Amino acid sequence: MEYWQVDVFAERVLAGNGLAVFPDCSGLSPTAMQALTRELRQFESIFLAPLEAPNAFSARVFTVEEELPFAGHPILGAAALLHHLHGGKSDANWLLQLSEKQVRIATRRQGKGFYAEMDQGIAAFGQILDDSAADAFAAAFGSERDGRYPAQVVSTGLPYLLLPVTAAGLAAAKQRELLEDALAGIGAAFVFLMDVDAREGRTWDPLGVVEDIATGSAAGPVAAWRVAQGLERANQPFTLAQGRFLGRPSRLDVCVTTDGNVLVGGEVQLLAHARLLPTPAELG
């Protein structure tokens, strides 16, 4: 069984967000998928299996801790690899079937790599936090809230608490408390801290141990929130930044259509190609 290492939201290799992609995981159990993700130590891995329809694949995404119902950079990275393997020289379109959502992705060759853009659908806007609750979440990161804008839960597949903070608050941020129960109470899975003026953000895994480099599943909610706040205009593409504090600056291209659909795209670079020695059955 072959797998690939790719860099997503990256203008060059060894930038952006790394990802392991298994283009055909037929016969591989979910237990093995989880174990392989832990072994490879990527923030996320994606496992594909072909469906009957042309250019359609089932997809399962794992972090080192759990399986996710939706994710951003794994979907873009997987589609770019599919283009490399099956797409030829022309533009291509793909459909990935996740457990709770279908995602359509358009890909094209760009420079030495690829460009991939997915349609995340229409964002769902959830709870707006009062000042006291928003301040408590900011304090959990040792950060300082930007009181000009509301903290709100928004989702295009994964619900994020979008928490505006100051530029200094973003730079100083580090998760200091376990937030799983507090997030569950407001219908969110993660916190995304954002410097609104710089269009820059940061987020961590649920335990606050590992910071994500570039988060496509958060970029969609951030884009929808910015348009709803009147900071951006519909049908006008703009760029979000992430990863600078980890030494891997990443560019996430976003746009909200006049129909409300959220588009998230970025460059993808192929880094490595490897082969598993055990058979799927031997992996358990």
PyMOL commands that set and color helices and strands:
alter all, ss='L'
color gray80, all
select helices_A, chain A and resi 30-40+73-87+131-140+167-172+180-185+216-228+244-246+280-283
alter helices_A, ss='H'
color red, helices_A
select strands_A, chain A and resi 2-8+17-22+45-50+56-62+67-68+92-97+102-110+113-122+124-128+152-155+159-164+190-195+200-203+238-242+250-256+261-275
alter strands_A, ss='S'
color yellow, strands_A
deselect
rebuild
show_as cartoon
